[in-house]
Every structure is written in structure tokens, then in C-alpha cells.
Amino acid sequence: MKQDWYWLAVAIAAALLPMACGGTKPPDVARGEKVYNSRCWNCHEKDTAALASVPGQGPGLKGFAARASHQDMNGKPHQHSDALVRDLIVQGSTNMPPQGQGLSEQDLLDVIAYVKTL
């Protein structure tokens, strides 16, 4: 019987540890849409996949997560993994200034989850 309580305590501690250490919750698509609408929409259309024809505008993000592997501007093949998208947002790229300032790790998870729904 003591062993059952021990494992219950271990399970509870494991569940609470990420929250106590400032961990993140599962991505929230609705919250991600709010982040997108406040930080991304002015450069990235969400209802088209077209490349922007206006200087300073980014490509449309509709279907972004489902796009096939392709070469980046440096000729290196890549896919749109969560890690790549996170790095693009935080660090920027040749054509996109860094956007990580003011975004929490939870904001990043949420907006990536939202973009994957487009």
C-alpha cells in the first residue's frame, strides 16, 4: 500500500515540476491566433500561400506546415519543422527581422500551433 502512495506522489511531482520551473503548457491554437493577429498578420497573409509581391511583405502562410521539403536561400534543404519555425520567428532571416523580443516560449508554441492550422 505504501508503494502505491509513493508512485502517486512521484506522478504528481512529475506533473507539477514543469509548472514550478516555469515550463510551458500544451500549445493553445486559439491563443496562438491572437499572437499571430498581433505580431504576424501585417506581413504574412493567412488565407494565401502566395509569395508577396510587395517589398517588405512575407509569404502567405496558408498550408505552411504542409509544404514539402525545399531549399532555403542558401541552397540547403529543409522542412518547416517546429524548431525551424521557432528559429525563424526568434532570430529572423535574410528578409525577416527577428520577432522573438516580447514573446514567451508559450507564445511561440501557441503561434506555431496556430500556423499549422492554416
C-alpha positions as CSV (number, residue, x, y, z in Angstrom):
1,M,0.0,0.0,0.0
2,K,2.8,2.4,0.8
3,Q,4.3,1.7,-2.6
4,D,1.0,2.9,-4.3
5,W,1.2,6.2,-2.4
6,Y,4.9,6.6,-3.4
7,W,4.2,6.2,-7.1
8,L,1.2,8.5,-6.9
9,A,3.4,11.2,-5.2
10,V,6.0,10.7,-7.9
11,A,3.4,11.1,-10.7
12,I,2.0,14.3,-9.1
13,A,5.5,15.7,-8.7
14,A,6.4,14.9,-12.3
15,A,3.2,16.6,-13.5
16,L,3.8,19.7,-11.4
17,L,7.5,20.1,-11.9
18,P,7.3,21.8,-15.3
19,M,4.9,24.4,-13.9
20,A,7.1,25.0,-10.9
21,C,10.1,25.5,-13.1
22,G,8.3,27.9,-15.5
23,G,7.6,25.2,-18.0
24,T,5.1,25.5,-20.8
25,K,1.6,24.1,-21.2
26,P,0.4,22.3,-24.3
27,P,0.0,24.7,-27.3
28,D,-3.2,26.6,-27.4
29,V,-4.3,27.3,-31.0
30,A,-6.8,30.0,-30.1
31,R,-4.2,31.9,-28.1
32,G,-1.8,31.3,-31.0
33,E,-4.2,33.1,-33.3
34,K,-4.2,36.1,-31.0
35,V,-0.4,36.2,-31.1
36,Y,-0.5,35.9,-34.9
37,N,-3.0,38.7,-35.2
38,S,-0.9,41.0,-33.0
39,R,2.5,40.1,-34.4
40,C,2.5,38.4,-37.8
41,W,-0.6,39.3,-39.9
42,N,0.8,42.7,-41.0
43,C,3.5,40.8,-43.1
44,H,2.1,37.3,-43.6
45,E,-1.4,36.7,-45.1
46,K,-3.1,33.7,-43.6
47,D,-5.5,32.9,-46.4
48,T,-3.0,32.6,-49.2
49,A,0.2,30.7,-49.9
50,A,1.4,33.1,-52.5
51,L,4.7,34.9,-52.3
52,A,4.3,38.5,-51.6
53,S,4.7,40.9,-54.5
54,V,5.1,43.9,-52.2
55,P,8.6,44.7,-50.8
56,G,8.7,44.1,-47.1
57,Q,5.9,41.6,-47.1
58,G,6.5,38.0,-46.3
59,P,5.0,34.9,-48.0
60,G,1.4,33.8,-47.2
61,L,1.3,31.1,-44.6
62,K,-1.7,29.1,-45.7
63,G,-0.5,25.5,-45.8
64,F,2.9,26.5,-44.5
65,A,3.3,23.4,-42.3
66,A,2.3,21.0,-45.1
67,R,4.8,22.4,-47.6
68,A,7.2,19.9,-49.0
69,S,10.9,20.0,-48.2
70,H,12.7,22.5,-50.3
71,Q,15.9,24.5,-50.4
72,D,16.4,27.7,-48.4
73,M,18.0,30.8,-49.8
74,N,21.4,29.3,-49.1
75,G,20.6,26.2,-51.1
76,K,20.3,24.0,-48.0
77,P,17.3,21.6,-48.0
78,H,14.9,22.0,-45.1
79,Q,11.4,21.3,-43.9
80,H,9.2,23.5,-41.8
81,S,9.7,21.8,-38.5
82,D,8.6,23.4,-35.3
83,A,12.2,24.1,-34.4
84,L,12.9,25.8,-37.8
85,V,9.7,28.0,-37.5
86,R,10.7,28.9,-33.9
87,D,14.2,29.9,-35.0
88,L,12.8,32.0,-37.9
89,I,10.5,33.8,-35.6
90,V,13.1,34.4,-32.9
91,Q,16.2,35.1,-35.0
92,G,14.6,36.3,-38.2
93,S,16.1,35.5,-41.6
94,T,17.5,37.4,-44.6
95,N,14.2,39.0,-45.3
96,M,12.5,38.9,-41.9
97,P,13.6,40.8,-38.8
98,P,13.8,39.0,-35.5
99,Q,10.4,38.8,-33.8
100,G,11.4,37.0,-30.6
101,Q,11.5,40.0,-28.3
102,G,8.5,40.1,-26.1
103,L,7.4,36.6,-27.0
104,S,7.4,33.9,-24.3
105,E,8.2,30.3,-25.0
106,Q,4.4,29.7,-24.6
107,D,3.6,32.4,-27.1
108,L,6.0,30.7,-29.6
109,L,4.4,27.3,-29.1
110,D,0.9,28.7,-29.4
111,V,1.6,30.7,-32.6
112,I,3.4,27.7,-34.2
113,A,0.4,25.5,-33.4
114,Y,-1.9,28.1,-35.0
115,V,0.2,28.5,-38.2
116,K,0.0,24.7,-38.6
117,T,-3.8,25.0,-38.8
118,L,-3.7,27.5,-41.8
